[in-house]
């Protein structure tokens, strides 16, 4: 099968031809997926989503006659990258909020006389979460769902500011690299759990 996406295919795509859409998808799949996976370090699942979204976005603008038959691969690559960067911005923002939350949690635990729920809501609304109490609740639930080791590791490294060299023996790990890797996995797990809780709350 000829996978080249020709100008005739482009004209068919304008008319809503599904075969032309399939051909477009196959024509640039290897190149864009390779760039997303190996140059920009996206995982396979995310890369496929970004590529599919870029293809659909391209079809949309073609049918609205906002683009001509020129440098299609570059346009799709740029669009997929924009989706990747947008997700990274969202993830970075949420991870930062998680870190802020953990800091608040630690301060609350040091003073048992404080009404935790009231302070969490007040602090969250005014400082960390832009009046979004749902995010505070989701983070709280997600943090509780983490395993004990992950919770303690995140508290040590993020809240208490301890370096891997200071705590790797505490967790019975062989070296500091294991601590760094584990911290990354714990943060990703916390982020994923938070997103799942937020979805359940909708």
Residue frames relative to the residue before (quaternion, step in Angstrom):
aa qw qx qy qz dx dy dz
X 1.0000 0.0000 0.0000 0.0000 0.00 0.00 0.00
X 0.3927 -0.7084 0.5390 0.2312 3.57 -0.93 0.93
X 0.2025 -0.8242 0.5215 0.0875 3.56 -0.49 1.22
X 0.4508 0.6848 -0.4665 0.3319 3.60 1.21 0.01
X 0.2968 -0.7461 0.5717 0.1684 3.54 -0.92 0.94
X 0.1723 -0.8438 0.5061 0.0478 3.54 -0.19 1.35
X 0.6742 -0.4704 0.3676 0.4348 3.54 -1.32 0.12
X 0.6021 0.5436 -0.3562 0.4637 3.59 1.14 -0.60
X 0.6241 0.5226 -0.3275 0.4797 3.58 1.06 -0.78
X 0.6143 0.5607 -0.3258 0.4496 3.54 1.07 -0.84
X 0.6691 0.4886 -0.2937 0.4767 3.58 0.94 -0.90
X 0.6352 0.5187 -0.3264 0.4699 3.59 1.06 -0.76
X 0.6216 0.5471 -0.3348 0.4496 3.57 1.05 -0.77
X 0.5989 0.5696 -0.3452 0.4446 3.57 1.05 -0.74
X 0.7164 0.4514 -0.2368 0.4765 3.54 1.08 -0.82
X 0.5805 -0.6189 0.3633 0.3847 3.58 1.28 0.04
X 0.3339 0.7582 -0.4960 0.2602 3.58 1.22 0.39
X 0.3811 -0.7503 0.4979 0.2093 3.60 -0.64 1.15
X 0.6078 0.5482 -0.3605 0.4473 3.60 1.09 -0.60
X 0.6277 0.5212 -0.3301 0.4748 3.55 1.08 -0.70
X 0.6233 0.5303 -0.3322 0.4690 3.58 1.07 -0.73
X 0.6459 0.5128 -0.3140 0.4703 3.59 0.97 -0.87
X 0.6595 0.5110 -0.3036 0.4602 3.56 0.99 -0.85
X 0.6136 0.5408 -0.3308 0.4708 3.55 1.07 -0.77
X 0.6492 0.5354 -0.3075 0.4441 3.55 0.93 -0.95
X 0.7079 0.4595 -0.2592 0.4697 3.57 0.88 -0.97
X 0.6187 0.6093 -0.3467 0.3547 3.59 1.01 -0.81
X 0.8204 0.2353 -0.0935 0.5127 3.59 0.91 -0.89
X 0.3454 0.7831 -0.4646 0.2274 3.56 1.31 0.07
X 0.7099 0.4791 -0.2807 0.4332 3.59 0.66 -1.10
X 0.6764 0.5003 -0.3006 0.4492 3.58 0.88 -0.92
X 0.7239 0.4438 -0.2637 0.4576 3.58 0.68 -1.08
X 0.6523 0.5065 -0.3188 0.4652 3.58 0.94 -0.84
X 0.6355 0.5339 -0.3264 0.4523 3.57 1.00 -0.78
X 0.6605 0.4998 -0.2981 0.4744 3.57 0.98 -0.87
X 0.6689 0.5029 -0.3016 0.4568 3.57 0.89 -0.93
X 0.7152 0.4707 -0.2576 0.4478 3.57 0.88 -0.96
X 0.8312 0.2987 -0.1230 0.4524 3.56 0.67 -1.08
X 0.7055 0.4018 -0.2796 0.5125 3.60 1.08 -0.50
X 0.8010 0.2820 -0.1330 0.5110 3.57 0.92 -0.92
X 0.4492 -0.7724 0.3861 0.2294 3.57 1.34 0.34
X 0.3253 0.7201 -0.5412 0.2877 3.60 1.02 0.73
X 0.4610 -0.6533 0.5002 0.3324 3.59 -1.07 0.57
X 0.7175 -0.4854 0.2873 0.4087 3.57 -1.24 0.46
X 0.6824 0.5048 -0.2908 0.4416 3.56 0.84 -1.00
X 0.6754 0.4804 -0.2929 0.4767 3.58 0.89 -0.93
X 0.6400 0.5381 -0.3298 0.4382 3.58 0.94 -0.89
X 0.6524 0.5086 -0.3142 0.4658 3.58 0.96 -0.83
X 0.6392 0.5144 -0.3258 0.4698 3.59 1.02 -0.76
X 0.6628 0.5036 -0.3111 0.4586 3.59 0.90 -0.92
X 0.6603 0.5082 -0.3115 0.4568 3.58 0.97 -0.86
X 0.6605 0.5040 -0.3091 0.4628 3.59 0.89 -0.92
X 0.6529 0.5082 -0.3116 0.4674 3.59 0.97 -0.84
X 0.6424 0.5235 -0.3190 0.4600 3.58 1.05 -0.79
X 0.6306 0.5280 -0.3267 0.4657 3.59 1.03 -0.80
X 0.6798 0.4841 -0.2888 0.4692 3.59 0.89 -0.93
X 0.6253 0.5271 -0.3319 0.4701 3.57 1.08 -0.73
X 0.6364 0.5271 -0.3227 0.4616 3.55 1.02 -0.83
X 0.6430 0.5152 -0.3270 0.4628 3.59 0.91 -0.88
X 0.6389 0.5481 -0.3272 0.4294 3.57 0.96 -0.87
X 0.7224 0.4260 -0.2715 0.4723 3.59 0.81 -0.91
X 0.5761 0.5652 -0.3770 0.4544 3.59 1.17 -0.53
X 0.7028 0.4668 -0.2684 0.4649 3.56 0.88 -0.95
X 0.6619 0.4513 -0.3050 0.5150 3.56 1.25 -0.38
X 0.4245 -0.7495 0.4147 0.2932 3.57 1.39 0.18
X 0.4111 0.7167 -0.4620 0.3223 3.56 1.06 0.84
X 0.7582 0.2633 -0.1746 0.5704 3.60 1.25 0.14
X 0.2985 -0.7398 0.5758 0.1792 3.53 -1.19 0.60
X 0.6433 -0.5181 0.3963 0.4009 3.56 -1.33 0.16
X 0.4736 0.6425 -0.4786 0.3659 3.56 0.06 1.31
X 0.8621 -0.0625 -0.0042 0.5029 3.58 -0.96 0.97
X 0.0469 0.8421 -0.5323 0.0735 3.55 0.84 1.03
X 0.6388 0.5420 -0.3356 0.4307 3.59 0.91 -0.87
X 0.6632 0.5111 -0.2985 0.4581 3.56 0.96 -0.90
X 0.6510 0.5165 -0.3189 0.4559 3.56 0.99 -0.82
X 0.6728 0.4883 -0.2985 0.4689 3.59 0.91 -0.92
X 0.6262 0.5348 -0.3336 0.4588 3.58 1.02 -0.81
X 0.6673 0.5041 -0.2972 0.4607 3.59 0.89 -0.93
X 0.6552 0.5148 -0.3072 0.4597 3.57 0.98 -0.85
X 0.6503 0.5087 -0.3098 0.4715 3.59 0.96 -0.88
X 0.6429 0.5228 -0.3153 0.4626 3.58 1.02 -0.81
X 0.6213 0.5387 -0.3375 0.4582 3.57 1.04 -0.73
X 0.6388 0.5072 -0.3229 0.4800 3.58 1.03 -0.77
X 0.6360 0.5293 -0.3207 0.4610 3.59 1.02 -0.83
X 0.6884 0.4830 -0.2850 0.4599 3.59 0.85 -0.96
X 0.6171 0.5449 -0.3410 0.4539 3.56 1.06 -0.73
X 0.6611 0.4924 -0.3103 0.4735 3.58 0.96 -0.84
X 0.6413 0.5245 -0.3323 0.4508 3.59 0.96 -0.79
X 0.6274 0.5260 -0.3371 0.4649 3.59 1.04 -0.75
X 0.6568 0.5056 -0.3106 0.4653 3.57 0.97 -0.86
X 0.6691 0.5032 -0.2964 0.4595 3.57 0.93 -0.92
X 0.6528 0.5152 -0.3173 0.4558 3.58 0.94 -0.88
X 0.6407 0.5286 -0.3162 0.4584 3.54 1.00 -0.86
X 0.6924 0.4746 -0.2874 0.4612 3.56 0.88 -0.93
X 0.6198 0.5275 -0.3470 0.4661 3.59 1.02 -0.75
X 0.6328 0.5192 -0.3332 0.4680 3.59 0.99 -0.79
X 0.6550 0.5036 -0.3150 0.4671 3.57 0.96 -0.81
X 0.6070 0.5407 -0.3464 0.4682 3.56 1.10 -0.72
X 0.6591 0.5039 -0.3120 0.4629 3.59 0.91 -0.88
X 0.6345 0.5185 -0.3256 0.4718 3.57 1.00 -0.82
X 0.6382 0.5373 -0.3169 0.4511 3.54 0.98 -0.88
X 0.6635 0.5070 -0.3089 0.4553 3.57 0.90 -0.93
X 0.6232 0.5337 -0.3370 0.4619 3.56 1.05 -0.70
X 0.6488 0.5008 -0.3113 0.4811 3.58 0.99 -0.86
X 0.6280 0.5502 -0.3316 0.4393 3.57 0.96 -0.89
X 0.6686 0.5111 -0.3026 0.4474 3.55 0.88 -0.97
X 0.6527 0.5118 -0.3158 0.4608 3.58 0.95 -0.84
X 0.6571 0.5138 -0.3093 0.4568 3.57 1.01 -0.81
X 0.6554 0.5262 -0.3149 0.4410 3.57 0.98 -0.83
X 0.6327 0.5454 -0.3325 0.4379 3.59 1.15 -0.53
X 0.7651 0.2352 -0.1487 0.5807 3.59 1.22 -0.35
X 0.2023 -0.8362 0.5014 0.0921 3.56 0.04 1.29
X 0.5849 0.5901 -0.3787 0.4077 3.60 1.22 -0.21
X 0.5915 0.5817 -0.3686 0.4194 3.58 1.25 -0.27
X 0.4447 -0.6553 0.5390 0.2869 3.56 -1.06 0.75
X 0.3419 -0.7979 0.4560 0.1962 3.56 -0.15 1.29
X 0.6826 0.4995 -0.3148 0.4306 3.58 0.74 -1.00
X 0.6639 0.5098 -0.3134 0.4485 3.58 0.89 -0.90
X 0.6832 0.4802 -0.2917 0.4664 3.57 0.90 -0.92
X 0.6162 0.5471 -0.3488 0.4465 3.58 0.99 -0.80
X 0.6788 0.4848 -0.2955 0.4657 3.54 0.87 -0.93
X 0.6796 0.4987 -0.3008 0.4461 3.56 0.86 -0.95
X 0.6900 0.4666 -0.2813 0.4766 3.55 0.81 -1.01
X 0.6585 0.5274 -0.3150 0.4346 3.54 0.90 -0.91
X 0.6904 0.4852 -0.2910 0.4509 3.54 0.85 -0.95
X 0.7460 0.4320 -0.2409 0.4459 3.58 0.88 -0.88
X 0.8133 0.2994 -0.1295 0.4818 3.57 0.95 -0.84
X 0.8476 0.2889 -0.1164 0.4295 3.53 0.51 -1.22
X 0.8477 0.2893 -0.0871 0.4360 3.57 0.81 -0.93
X 0.4389 -0.7335 0.4486 0.2610 3.55 1.17 0.43
X 0.7123 -0.4845 0.2486 0.4428 3.56 0.75 1.14
X 0.5356 0.6130 -0.4187 0.4027 3.59 1.12 0.52
X 0.1798 -0.8245 0.5297 0.0849 3.58 0.12 1.29
X 0.5597 0.6136 -0.3911 0.3965 3.58 1.15 -0.52
X 0.6381 0.5299 -0.3321 0.4491 3.57 1.00 -0.78
X 0.6259 0.5309 -0.3413 0.4581 3.56 0.98 -0.80
X 0.6693 0.4979 -0.2996 0.4629 3.55 0.85 -0.96
X 0.6550 0.5229 -0.3140 0.4460 3.59 0.93 -0.91
X 0.6614 0.5005 -0.3041 0.4685 3.57 0.95 -0.86
X 0.6374 0.5333 -0.3211 0.4541 3.56 1.01 -0.84
X 0.6682 0.4893 -0.2916 0.4785 3.59 0.93 -0.94
X 0.6613 0.5156 -0.3061 0.4508 3.58 0.91 -0.92
X 0.6493 0.5222 -0.3227 0.4490 3.58 0.93 -0.85
X 0.6576 0.5050 -0.3046 0.4689 3.56 1.04 -0.77
X 0.6509 0.5261 -0.3106 0.4506 3.60 1.13 -0.61
X 0.5368 0.6172 -0.4099 0.4037 3.59 1.21 -0.35
X 0.5506 -0.5861 0.4674 0.3673 3.54 -1.17 0.46
X 0.6773 -0.5197 0.3389 0.3953 3.55 -1.22 0.51
X 0.6498 0.5240 -0.3259 0.4438 3.60 0.96 -0.84
X 0.6574 0.5029 -0.3128 0.4660 3.58 0.94 -0.87
X 0.6441 0.5231 -0.3299 0.4502 3.58 0.91 -0.85
X 0.6949 0.4745 -0.2763 0.4643 3.56 0.85 -0.99
X 0.6410 0.5336 -0.3206 0.4490 3.57 1.02 -0.80
X 0.6743 0.4803 -0.2963 0.4763 3.58 0.95 -0.85
X 0.6312 0.5183 -0.3363 0.4689 3.57 1.00 -0.72
X 0.6635 0.5102 -0.3068 0.4531 3.59 0.94 -0.89
X 0.7720 0.3983 -0.2059 0.4506 3.57 0.75 -1.05
X 0.7499 0.3906 -0.2158 0.4883 3.58 0.96 -0.84
X 0.7629 0.3823 -0.2056 0.4792 3.55 0.75 -1.07
X 0.7695 0.3574 -0.1957 0.4917 3.56 0.77 -1.02
X 0.4002 -0.7675 0.4310 0.2550 3.57 1.30 -0.17
X 0.3595 0.7463 -0.4896 0.2723 3.58 1.17 0.50
X 0.4272 -0.6959 0.5210 0.2486 3.57 -1.09 0.75
X 0.6528 -0.5247 0.3679 0.4039 3.61 -1.15 0.54
X 0.6448 0.5374 -0.3315 0.4307 3.59 1.00 -0.80
X 0.6599 0.5250 -0.3061 0.4417 3.59 1.19 -0.52
X 0.8151 0.3137 -0.1178 0.4726 3.58 1.09 -0.59
X 0.4691 0.7065 -0.4598 0.2635 3.64 1.14 -0.23
X 0.6421 0.5116 -0.3347 0.4625 3.61 1.09 -0.63
X 0.5786 0.5927 -0.3657 0.4244 3.58 1.13 -0.69
X 0.7492 0.3705 -0.1972 0.5124 3.57 1.01 -0.86
X 0.4466 -0.7249 0.4232 0.3098 3.56 1.34 0.18
X 0.3878 0.6911 -0.5094 0.3355 3.58 1.00 0.90
X 0.6096 -0.6079 0.3810 0.3372 3.56 -1.17 0.61
X 0.8162 -0.0566 0.0744 0.5702 3.58 0.99 -0.81
X 0.7063 -0.4798 0.3206 0.4101 3.58 -1.31 0.16
X 0.5794 0.5958 -0.3850 0.4013 3.60 1.09 -0.59
X 0.6167 0.5453 -0.3435 0.4521 3.57 1.05 -0.74
X 0.6256 0.5345 -0.3301 0.4625 3.59 1.03 -0.81
X 0.6619 0.5143 -0.3026 0.4537 3.57 0.91 -0.96
X 0.6615 0.5011 -0.2975 0.4720 3.57 0.94 -0.91
X 0.6685 0.5069 -0.2955 0.4571 3.56 0.93 -0.94
X 0.6225 0.5404 -0.3386 0.4536 3.58 1.01 -0.80
X 0.6552 0.5160 -0.3085 0.4575 3.58 0.95 -0.90
X 0.6681 0.4964 -0.2979 0.4675 3.56 0.96 -0.87
X 0.6448 0.5209 -0.3209 0.4581 3.58 1.03 -0.79
X 0.6490 0.5102 -0.3206 0.4644 3.58 0.98 -0.82
X 0.6455 0.5116 -0.3183 0.4694 3.57 1.01 -0.82
X 0.6509 0.5141 -0.3141 0.4619 3.56 0.98 -0.84
X 0.6466 0.5130 -0.3152 0.4684 3.58 1.00 -0.83
X 0.6335 0.5279 -0.3213 0.4655 3.56 1.01 -0.82
X 0.6700 0.5027 -0.2934 0.4608 3.57 0.91 -0.96
X 0.6581 0.5054 -0.3069 0.4662 3.58 0.94 -0.88
X 0.6327 0.5335 -0.3281 0.4555 3.57 1.01 -0.81
X 0.6575 0.5043 -0.3046 0.4697 3.58 0.95 -0.89
X 0.6439 0.5224 -0.3200 0.4584 3.59 1.03 -0.80
X 0.6519 0.5071 -0.3128 0.4691 3.58 0.97 -0.84
X 0.6366 0.5311 -0.3212 0.4577 3.58 1.00 -0.84
X 0.6418 0.5196 -0.3201 0.4645 3.58 1.01 -0.83
X 0.6619 0.5151 -0.3026 0.4528 3.57 0.99 -0.85
X 0.6648 0.5183 -0.2928 0.4513 3.57 1.16 -0.61
X 0.5728 0.6167 -0.3837 0.3798 3.58 1.20 -0.35
